[in-house]
Amino acid sequence: MKSSGLLNVHPMLFDRVRLAIMAHLSFASGPVDFNALLDDLALTKGNLSTHMKKLEDQGLVKVEKKFIGRKPRTTYRCTAKGKKEVRNYLSTIETVLKASS
């Protein structure tokens, strides 16, 4: 496969922050809390929120907002589409790298 195969990768995954978010969520065993993502990825609240909105709009993540007592809690989960796109990304990168060696 030539590097043109990268054109088949979902464009949202070319940003390093969104790729890190999707990798984190796709390998998580369940929903991931907003604050856990902040800590694990060392992002600002605004940065994380902006990227999550873009990923949600593309159907790659599902957002759940609820209250625990009086405190809001936002969790994220990778959708089936999101997992498929991450697998496609990894497979494509692997194929391109193997072809170039």
C-alpha positions in Angstrom: 0.0 0.0 0.0 1.3 3.4 -0.9 1.0 6.4 1.4 -2.1 7.4 -0.5 -3.9 4.7 1.6 -3.9 7.3 4.4 -6.6 9.1 2.4 -9.0 6.4 3.6 -8.4 7.2 7.3 -11.0 9.2 9.1 -9.8 12.9 9.0 -10.6 13.4 12.7 -7.8 11.0 13.6 -5.0 13.0 12.0 -5.0 15.5 15.0 -2.6 14.1 17.6 -4.9 15.1 20.5 -8.0 13.5 19.0 -6.0 10.4 18.1 -4.8 10.2 21.8 -8.4 10.6 23.0 -9.7 7.9 20.7 -6.9 5.5 21.5 -7.6 6.0 25.2 -11.3 5.5 24.8 -11.1 2.6 22.4 -9.0 0.6 24.8 -10.9 1.5 27.9 -13.1 -1.2 29.4 -16.0 1.2 30.1 -16.9 4.8 30.1 -14.1 7.3 31.0 -14.7 10.3 33.2 -13.9 13.8 31.9 -11.5 14.5 34.8 -9.7 11.2 34.2 -9.2 12.2 30.5 -7.9 15.6 31.7 -5.3 14.0 34.0 -4.3 11.1 31.7 -3.8 13.2 28.6 -2.7 16.4 30.4 -5.2 18.7 28.5 -7.0 21.8 29.5 -10.8 21.7 30.1 -11.4 23.9 27.0 -9.1 21.9 24.8 -10.7 18.6 25.8 -14.2 19.9 25.5 -13.6 21.2 22.0 -12.1 18.0 20.7 -14.8 15.9 22.3 -17.5 17.9 20.6 -15.9 17.3 17.2 -15.6 13.6 17.9 -19.2 13.4 19.2 -20.5 15.3 16.1 -18.8 12.6 13.9 -20.4 9.8 15.9 -17.0 8.5 17.1 -17.8 9.0 20.8 -20.9 8.9 23.0 -21.3 11.4 25.8 -23.3 10.9 28.9 -24.0 13.7 31.3 -25.7 13.1 34.6 -25.7 14.3 38.2 -24.2 12.4 41.1 -25.8 14.1 44.0 -25.5 17.7 43.0 -22.3 17.4 41.1 -22.3 17.0 37.3 -20.5 14.0 35.8 -19.6 13.6 32.2 -18.4 10.4 30.8 -17.3 9.3 27.3 -17.4 6.0 25.5 -16.0 5.1 22.1 -18.8 4.1 19.7 -18.6 1.0 17.5 -17.9 3.4 14.6 -15.1 5.0 16.6 -13.5 1.7 17.4 -13.7 0.7 13.7 -12.1 4.0 12.6 -9.2 3.5 15.2 -8.6 0.0 13.9 -8.6 1.2 10.3 -6.2 4.0 11.3 -3.8 1.5 13.0 -4.0 -1.0 10.2 -3.4 1.6 7.5 -0.4 3.1 9.4 1.1 -0.4 9.9 0.6 -1.3 6.2 2.2 2.0 5.0 5.2 1.6 7.4 5.7 -2.0 6.3 5.6 -1.0 2.6 8.2 1.7 3.2 10.8 -0.6 4.9 
